[in-house]
Amino acid sequence: MSTFLLIILILLILGAIPAWPHSRSWGYAPSGLLSVLLIVMIVLLLTGRV
């Protein structure tokens, strides 16, 4: 289950990269937020809480 969540978070980060013209004005907010979630998930996996 935790590996599945990690894969989903990685895919969300790749999808949040501002590559389309309408999303360039968003800056790094979407990918930054998802990166923080990914880091939290990795820390939880390493500590064994997930």
Secondary structure, DSSP 8 states (H G I E B T S, - for coil): -HHHHHHHHHHHHHHTS--SGGGGGGTTHHHHHHHHHHHHHHHHHHHT--
